[in-house]
Amino acid sequence: MEKILLKNIDKPESHKIESYIKNGGYNAVREALKLGPDDIIQRVKDSGIRGRGGAGFPTGLKWSFIPKDPTLDKYLCCNADEGEPGTFKDRAIMDNDPHLLLEGMMITSYAIGAAVGYIYIRGEFEFGAKRLEAAIDEAYREGYLGKNIFGSEFSLDMYVHRGAGAYICGEETALLESLEGGRGQPRKKPPFPALAGLYGKPTVINNVETLACVPAIIEKGVEWFKSTGTEKSPGPKIFGVSGHVKKPGLYELPMGTTLRELIYEHCGGMRSDKPLKAVIPGGVSAPLLVPEDLDTTMDFEAMGAKGTMLGSGAVIVMEEGTCMVKVAYITNRFFSHESCGKCTPCREGTIWITKILKRLEEDRGRPGDIDLLEELCGNIFGRTFCPLGDGAVMALRGAITHFRDEFLNHAAHKGCTA
Amino acid sequence: MATVIINGKTSSVKDGTLILDAARDAGVEIPTFCYQADLMGVGSCRMCLVEIEGQKKLQPSCITPVMDGMSIQTETPQILKARQGVLEFFLSNHALDCPVCDKGGECELQDMVYKHGPVEGRYAESKHRFHEKDYILSPVIVKNSNRCVQCLRCVRVCDEVVGRNVLASLGRGHEQEETSFLRSRLDCDHCGNCIEVCPVGCFMRLPYRYKSRPWDLKGTDTICPYCATGCRMVVEERDGEALRARAQIGVGINSETLCARGRFGFDFINDPRRLTTPLVKKFGKLEPATWSEALDFISEKLSGIEGERIGGLASPVLTNEELYSFQKLMRSTLGSPNIDSSTRWDPVVVENYIAASAMTSGGLSVFDAAEADTLFVAGTQLSDENPIVDYIARRISAERGTRIIVASVRDMKLDSSAGLSIRHLPGGLGALMKAAALSLYESKKDKLQGFAGVERFEGLSADVLLGEAGVSSDELAAITKRFETSATVALTAGTDLLRQSCGILALGLLSDVLKALGKEVLILPILDRANQRGAWEMGVLPGLAPGYRTASKRGLGTKEMIEAAAAGGIDAMYVIGEDPVGENPSGVSAFDALSKLSFILVQDTFLTDTAAMADCVLPGAFPAEKDGTFTNQEGRVQAMRRLKAPPGDARAYLAIIASVSGVLSSTTGVCTKTNSMQVFNEIRKEAPAYAGVSLEFNNRKNKLNKLDNREALAGASEGGFTPVAMTSCAPAAEQRGEGEFYLITGNTLFHSGRLSHSSPTLTGLQKGAALELSEADASALGLSSGEEARVQGNDYEVTLPVRLRKGMRDGVVYIPEFFPGVSVERFFTTGVSLPVVKVKKS
């Protein structure tokens, strides 16, 4: 398969504009400027591309919600707050091929009528932020950003904004709140950002990988894009594999690749040839899968049908011998630490669950702990303000469903039986 | 309109109504924590989740608007379980120290758990503790974060209503704490609204701490006695001691809000120095006496004095009934036309102010003013003097986009909500309004052919006016542009207009021009004494009888009475609740003048300077110790109720006036009514504007939070009166020389009038007066904050600590009114409204 997302990252000086142009960069945006906004939106719609940040919302549809009123200011925000544990795909693009993201943002801004684009980058990505800033400087220098780009009427300014270290700011409304200088907490929806987003203006928020797909859709065409992947989840996807495999890393593969192929062919199989115990297929919010599920295809529909989700495509592979109570504890500790504090169930519930799991993990369980955990999950799920609490619950529920005995053994002070 | 089905019952509500409000309308109660009427919805507590047909997830009813045809369930097993779940989460890290919590017994969390909560706790982990001991956030606020339920009402009220932003959330997740930065007080207003909105015992009032349980308190509805906003509040006592004052959501124009004076300033009522028995002067010394001894003494002394040689002065913090009876006693029983209700304002200026601010045409709701397209706040330091009007303006302008223009000499809190803030020269407000009127007139001259009173523009020049106002032509253009693009314009008429009478004529001119341009003009008087408007409407003015009718005979005003006393023109004075000697408003020494009188009768609650030199002193009662009504600045007539008896032998002023009237005149007995309702019914007849006023609403909690009880607004006064023409508008300030400053005065956030200085809490918040001046002036004088400066002028001198103020105009100093030991009135010369003083480093 021809790579489009990771095609440049191994080339020398791949982050420089010269290298990007040499490899055919910035042609798509020239072409896009000839097409006109409506045409671009239509093409993106036709391509069927779905958001790569985790929710899988059709990108073209999202863009089409933006009001056409030319007197309204509009904004594009790139969600580069890649914070889901196990996910490291956007980072590779920003560190090594920043101009791909910039080109995608230029086309998107033109399509939706935005004159300003923001890249909200995770605070810890200092290197990536520097690379992006350098890339933006290069683009201004070449006249690719600023006033009247390529002699057209289109003008665009772009800024990098570094987050302050909160997972919740990956949620789009919390991202906007943080970008405006407020406290990183989600806003109520509706109104959706497409109508009232940044500074109350229509705003599109897209993931880095999504925006990086846009130049290829314009340049290579809709049909080309749809030729990879599945019917409902077309195109290529970066899978970031970590855990107990021989070759962890980033793999750009068609949507719909099976887990088995990913782990045993591309990643070279299990690290110490122990049997596989569990796989988290899409970042820690996604309920885990077990060996029986290895032939499931990695796309939004098939993962959904298995009760889990494709998420960001961050695959965490665990071998036999891994303590699932510890996995659950570490995961929930993350969520309770990152809970923003806005709504009651998530704020109070995740920390309660974490405290119970910590006891279990330390063999200080009590009778009824597992039932209590499940009840608490029920009191959180579907009751929270944003999906953070839901994610925490889904992950824990998955672990308890598949490995109940392990949890019960911990609760009964029998030690870890993994 | 949208049709909704709530629990199977169909009802029709306005589009965009929140599900919560629609349910409450339909009589279905949904429990909430973070929801607070008038604050922006956040939907974070998840108590109010409801089931909507066709939606998988439960939805928060406090932020979800209804849709036509929506079917909503509020009591399904799933919802009840969700509520239990949320309450269990609240309790998991809640301190649960109810036995030592001040909120115990009136805590929303207690009530909610009792009603909806789990019966058993399952949380067996360690609780998160923010701190071990409660900490003090301000001299009146104490904080315990371990009890917090994170509803953020405190943060939102501080931001959206009070406009201070002292409180915010620090930390994240379960470590999130609502407090001030570094737990310091910063620029807190000490208003305690965070305490009022807190559903649990997280914010508590320090003065009330550990004093009582709510069920041991007895409370009654009353009205705040400080400014003329007319905030309704409940004062609560235990064993005869008034312990706290609180506001109630949905009651009064203030709803749950009060300012520091209202919430914490009520403790003057417990002052041990209060008068408890009548005093009669025997051998040059005031001695305790019985009521009958005192009344006999009064009868003996007063009956020998001719009516016209008696002066009467009553405080504008008396009730309408007391003021009405007093003027009747003066005019009918004693036959004296000399009556006034202020030591500060000139009666002629007051008459012109009443006419210019359209008070004769009846009440104007502050909500109408705040909902105008443009609100021009002028002549008042609104944020300090009438804080609740500032809250209302801030909240409504954020909600509806009212454009606020602030025109003042000093900066004020409302600036942050104002699109335009103008700093004019002291005494320059009249010139500024004239310039605005002139500019509007000139730009639309063709449309304004035949404008009545065009001669008022004669000789006016924009440049000269702008020079007098100290305002640039760009600023003027910004003001007029806002006026031009507004359909309704609200103008405030603050007390500075009473100090600098030029502004009154300018206000009339500006209002006339705006009306001629087809705009609706609303004029909102902003006054600083609780019943000042009531006092005028009851005819406690030398030229006006009750109901704004011209008095049959014009008498003397306060200053004239004092001058007459000095010159032997009057023989006796009857003073209720005022202290002319302490305030010394006249050019002559009030002490020397009053010493010449043969008889002084004082009714007061404290032994004031005037009372100390009186021949007879009768002990009176405060609000909460008597029934009656106040008319606030809007013209809203509101009733208050008696909570407890006044201390010792003290009596309500109304009863005292009746007794005095009884002993003076056995035949007529005209004002011997002691029941305030009877007197009010008489007022309804004498002042037809009050005929239709309803006092009903006042003690009824309004479920839908409609704060605006228009049936309480006074109607238009019939007949009307023509004010005595002001001989000349007060002259513009004399030019100031080197080292000289213009002096301005007014109230502060914590003190207005004498009353607040008897409140230990308010004195704790601000003890002494300070001289405020700009940073540039201070550095030119070599002064820094806290150092002392000597202020001299008009043969008076005072030494004050200095406070630097950003946003103050250079060349201006400010000294607050009515601080003990600082008679700022002494700097004012009769006829000169803007004194010039010298300031030196002390």
Interface residues (C-beta under 8 A of the other chain):
Chain A: A166 R183 K188 S336 H337 E338 S339 C340 G341 K342 C343 T344 P345 R347 E348 G349 T350 I351 W352 K355 I356 R359 R366 L372 G378 N379 I380 G382 R383 T384 F385
Chain B: G41 V42 G43 S44 C45 R46 M47 L49 K56 K57 L58 I63 K81 A82 G85 V86 E88 F89 F90 S92 N93 R122 Y123 A124 E125 S126 H128 V149 Q150 A168 S169 G171 R172 G173 H174 E175 Q176
